[in-house]
Amino acid sequence: MTRFLLSNKLKVPGLIIFFSSLIIGLIDLFYAWEPVFLNAKAFNIFGNSGFLDNINNYLDEIISLLLIIGGIMAGFSKEKIEDEYISKLRLESLAWSIYLNYAILFLAIILVSGLDFITVMMANMFTVLIFFVIRFNLVLYIKSRRMNNEK
């Protein structure tokens, strides 16, 4: 399992990128923030319009890419001491995040419709990674605090 993990040096930058993009993404989602300097002709390989005919604000795309990059760096970087407990915690956190993700999707299918459902689906693309990173690091933090208090 550890051969697929990234260097430990990427964890802190990954957490910074992840949480920064998550906060900016939530601001964008709830307040429809679109900085004008990110407006540019859109690459469009599908649809009826030409390849560069539409103007798009690229904030959503930048946030999405940074959230994925930061989440992978934060969630899949080795810990300083990578032992069986960390591997077990990583696997449990991943399973937990998938269960929670599909529980939310299940409820959304039943309770949300129309264009709101598309918004939920867009957010749902990231929830596995968000839940995984938050749970893994939170449980790791709580465990380390307990161990420090016992000493």
C-alpha atoms as a printed R data frame, in Angstrom:
    type eleno elety resid chain resno       x      y       z
1   ATOM     1    CA   MET     A     1   0.000  0.000   0.000
2   ATOM     2    CA   THR     A     2   2.762  2.476   0.845
3   ATOM     3    CA   ARG     A     3   4.313  2.248  -2.628
4   ATOM     4    CA   PHE     A     4   1.312  4.176  -3.962
5   ATOM     5    CA   LEU     A     5   1.664  6.984  -1.428
6   ATOM     6    CA   LEU     A     6   3.288 10.346  -2.065
7   ATOM     7    CA   SER     A     7   6.206 11.826  -0.157
8   ATOM     8    CA   ASN     A     8   5.532 13.077   3.363
9   ATOM     9    CA   LYS     A     9   6.809 16.514   2.275
10  ATOM    10    CA   LEU     A    10   3.645 17.012   0.189
11  ATOM    11    CA   LYS     A    11   1.192 16.656   3.092
12  ATOM    12    CA   VAL     A    12   1.342 20.191   4.524
13  ATOM    13    CA   PRO     A    13   1.292 21.963   1.134
14  ATOM    14    CA   GLY     A    14  -1.538 19.624   0.154
15  ATOM    15    CA   LEU     A    15  -3.546 20.552   3.251
16  ATOM    16    CA   ILE     A    16  -3.004 24.258   2.560
17  ATOM    17    CA   ILE     A    17  -4.063 23.927  -1.092
18  ATOM    18    CA   PHE     A    18  -6.998 21.671  -0.160
19  ATOM    19    CA   PHE     A    19  -8.525 23.815   2.586
20  ATOM    20    CA   SER     A    20  -7.874 27.097   0.740
21  ATOM    21    CA   SER     A    21  -9.601 25.841  -2.383
22  ATOM    22    CA   LEU     A    22 -12.427 24.349  -0.300
23  ATOM    23    CA   ILE     A    23 -13.091 27.705   1.384
24  ATOM    24    CA   ILE     A    24 -12.895 29.633  -1.896
25  ATOM    25    CA   GLY     A    25 -15.121 26.998  -3.525
26  ATOM    26    CA   LEU     A    26 -17.769 27.396  -0.831
27  ATOM    27    CA   ILE     A    27 -17.659 31.176  -1.224
28  ATOM    28    CA   ASP     A    28 -18.064 30.741  -4.978
29  ATOM    29    CA   LEU     A    29 -20.922 28.261  -4.516
30  ATOM    30    CA   PHE     A    30 -22.946 30.362  -2.073
31  ATOM    31    CA   TYR     A    31 -22.150 33.869  -3.341
32  ATOM    32    CA   ALA     A    32 -21.546 33.219  -7.076
33  ATOM    33    CA   TRP     A    33 -18.207 35.025  -6.882
34  ATOM    34    CA   GLU     A    34 -16.650 35.394 -10.328
35  ATOM    35    CA   PRO     A    35 -13.514 37.566 -10.515
36  ATOM    36    CA   VAL     A    36 -13.506 39.412 -13.832
37  ATOM    37    CA   PHE     A    37  -9.807 38.740 -14.470
38  ATOM    38    CA   LEU     A    38 -10.629 35.010 -14.808
39  ATOM    39    CA   ASN     A    39 -12.978 35.617 -17.763
40  ATOM    40    CA   ALA     A    40 -11.594 34.154 -20.983
41  ATOM    41    CA   LYS     A    41 -12.693 32.414 -24.132
42  ATOM    42    CA   ALA     A    42 -13.844 28.924 -23.279
43  ATOM    43    CA   PHE     A    43 -12.500 25.716 -24.702
44  ATOM    44    CA   ASN     A    44 -15.560 23.843 -25.899
45  ATOM    45    CA   ILE     A    45 -15.125 20.501 -27.600
46  ATOM    46    CA   PHE     A    46 -18.790 19.506 -27.185
47  ATOM    47    CA   GLY     A    47 -21.942 21.381 -28.060
48  ATOM    48    CA   ASN     A    48 -23.068 23.616 -30.903
49  ATOM    49    CA   SER     A    49 -20.835 26.622 -30.330
50  ATOM    50    CA   GLY     A    50 -17.363 26.907 -31.796
51  ATOM    51    CA   PHE     A    51 -14.163 25.859 -30.060
52  ATOM    52    CA   LEU     A    52 -13.406 29.297 -28.566
53  ATOM    53    CA   ASP     A    53 -16.723 31.108 -29.088
54  ATOM    54    CA   ASN     A    54 -18.000 31.399 -25.506
55  ATOM    55    CA   ILE     A    55 -16.670 33.493 -22.628
56  ATOM    56    CA   ASN     A    56 -16.254 31.582 -19.364
57  ATOM    57    CA   ASN     A    57 -15.138 32.473 -15.868
58  ATOM    58    CA   TYR     A    58 -12.481 29.902 -14.989
59  ATOM    59    CA   LEU     A    59 -12.769 30.153 -11.178
60  ATOM    60    CA   ASP     A    60 -14.789 26.913 -10.951
61  ATOM    61    CA   GLU     A    61 -12.261 25.002 -13.019
62  ATOM    62    CA   ILE     A    62  -9.282 26.340 -11.048
63  ATOM    63    CA   ILE     A    63 -10.945 25.565  -7.709
64  ATOM    64    CA   SER     A    64 -11.881 22.066  -8.881
65  ATOM    65    CA   LEU     A    65  -8.350 21.268 -10.028
66  ATOM    66    CA   LEU     A    66  -6.772 22.673  -6.859
67  ATOM    67    CA   LEU     A    67  -9.252 20.769  -4.679
68  ATOM    68    CA   ILE     A    68  -8.356 17.512  -6.422
69  ATOM    69    CA   ILE     A    69  -4.597 18.161  -6.354
70  ATOM    70    CA   GLY     A    70  -4.602 19.340  -2.726
71  ATOM    71    CA   GLY     A    71  -6.892 16.527  -1.622
72  ATOM    72    CA   ILE     A    72  -4.738 13.851  -3.195
73  ATOM    73    CA   MET     A    73  -1.579 15.412  -1.773
74  ATOM    74    CA   ALA     A    74  -3.110 15.715   1.716
75  ATOM    75    CA   GLY     A    75  -4.871 12.359   1.796
76  ATOM    76    CA   PHE     A    76  -2.323 10.170   0.100
77  ATOM    77    CA   SER     A    77   0.997 11.431   1.452
78  ATOM    78    CA   LYS     A    78   2.924  9.190   3.788
79  ATOM    79    CA   GLU     A    79   2.906 10.002   7.460
80  ATOM    80    CA   LYS     A    80   6.231 10.464   9.264
81  ATOM    81    CA   ILE     A    81   5.693  7.048  10.805
82  ATOM    82    CA   GLU     A    82   3.764  4.905   8.342
83  ATOM    83    CA   ASP     A    83   2.688  1.802  10.253
84  ATOM    84    CA   GLU     A    84  -0.182 -0.692  10.177
85  ATOM    85    CA   TYR     A    85  -2.396  1.597  12.270
86  ATOM    86    CA   ILE     A    86  -2.025  4.426   9.723
87  ATOM    87    CA   SER     A    87  -2.783  2.036   6.842
88  ATOM    88    CA   LYS     A    88  -5.850  0.742   8.677
89  ATOM    89    CA   LEU     A    89  -7.003  4.284   9.474
90  ATOM    90    CA   ARG     A    90  -6.501  5.357   5.852
91  ATOM    91    CA   LEU     A    91  -8.558  2.379   4.600
92  ATOM    92    CA   GLU     A    92 -11.317  2.920   7.190
93  ATOM    93    CA   SER     A    93 -11.481  6.619   6.354
94  ATOM    94    CA   LEU     A    94 -11.748  5.877   2.663
95  ATOM    95    CA   ALA     A    95 -14.548  3.335   3.225
96  ATOM    96    CA   TRP     A    96 -16.328  5.731   5.604
97  ATOM    97    CA   SER     A    97 -16.134  8.570   3.071
98  ATOM    98    CA   ILE     A    98 -17.539  6.388   0.285
99  ATOM    99    CA   TYR     A    99 -20.459  5.253   2.460
100 ATOM   100    CA   LEU     A   100 -21.216  8.854   3.458
101 ATOM   101    CA   ASN     A   101 -20.878 10.064  -0.131
102 ATOM   102    CA   TYR     A   102 -23.413  7.537  -1.404
103 ATOM   103    CA   ALA     A   103 -25.767  8.161   1.512
104 ATOM   104    CA   ILE     A   104 -25.842 11.828   0.519
105 ATOM   105    CA   LEU     A   105 -26.309 10.893  -3.135
106 ATOM   106    CA   PHE     A   106 -29.134  8.510  -2.194
107 ATOM   107    CA   LEU     A   107 -30.920 11.285  -0.301
108 ATOM   108    CA   ALA     A   108 -30.305 13.772  -3.105
109 ATOM   109    CA   ILE     A   109 -31.857 11.443  -5.679
110 ATOM   110    CA   ILE     A   110 -34.983 11.227  -3.531
111 ATOM   111    CA   LEU     A   111 -35.191 14.822  -2.258
112 ATOM   112    CA   VAL     A   112 -33.613 17.113  -4.902
113 ATOM   113    CA   SER     A   113 -34.735 17.740  -8.470
114 ATOM   114    CA   GLY     A   114 -34.189 20.026 -11.429
115 ATOM   115    CA   LEU     A   115 -31.154 22.263 -11.706
116 ATOM   116    CA   ASP     A   116 -30.517 21.968  -7.965
117 ATOM   117    CA   PHE     A   117 -29.764 18.285  -8.545
118 ATOM   118    CA   ILE     A   118 -26.984 19.239 -10.975
119 ATOM   119    CA   THR     A   119 -25.457 21.463  -8.282
120 ATOM   120    CA   VAL     A   120 -25.635 18.590  -5.796
121 ATOM   121    CA   MET     A   121 -24.019 16.250  -8.333
122 ATOM   122    CA   MET     A   122 -21.194 18.731  -8.964
123 ATOM   123    CA   ALA     A   123 -20.539 18.977  -5.225
124 ATOM   124    CA   ASN     A   124 -20.842 15.194  -4.944
125 ATOM   125    CA   MET     A   125 -17.853 14.780  -7.270
126 ATOM   126    CA   PHE     A   126 -15.643 16.084  -4.472
127 ATOM   127    CA   THR     A   127 -17.309 14.763  -1.324
128 ATOM   128    CA   VAL     A   128 -15.434 11.434  -1.236
129 ATOM   129    CA   LEU     A   129 -12.122 13.278  -1.230
130 ATOM   130    CA   ILE     A   130 -13.353 15.963   1.186
131 ATOM   131    CA   PHE     A   131 -14.783 13.469   3.684
132 ATOM   132    CA   PHE     A   132 -11.707 11.243   3.404
133 ATOM   133    CA   VAL     A   133  -9.169 14.004   4.017
134 ATOM   134    CA   ILE     A   134 -11.144 15.516   6.886
135 ATOM   135    CA   ARG     A   135 -11.872 12.216   8.649
136 ATOM   136    CA   PHE     A   136  -8.388 10.755   8.201
137 ATOM   137    CA   ASN     A   137  -6.636 13.854   9.513
138 ATOM   138    CA   LEU     A   138  -9.173 14.453  12.286
139 ATOM   139    CA   VAL     A   139  -8.889 10.909  13.655
140 ATOM   140    CA   LEU     A   140  -5.100 11.083  13.328
141 ATOM   141    CA   TYR     A   141  -5.071 14.389  15.232
142 ATOM   142    CA   ILE     A   142  -7.370 13.082  17.996
143 ATOM   143    CA   LYS     A   143  -5.257  9.940  18.371
144 ATOM   144    CA   SER     A   144  -2.027 11.949  18.634
145 ATOM   145    CA   ARG     A   145  -3.608 14.287  21.225
146 ATOM   146    CA   ARG     A   146  -4.684 11.289  23.321
147 ATOM   147    CA   MET     A   147  -1.220  9.800  23.140
148 ATOM   148    CA   ASN     A   148   0.347 13.121  24.190
149 ATOM   149    CA   ASN     A   149  -2.087 13.468  27.102
150 ATOM   150    CA   GLU     A   150  -1.270  9.949  28.302
151 ATOM   151    CA   LYS     A   151   2.453 10.758  28.455
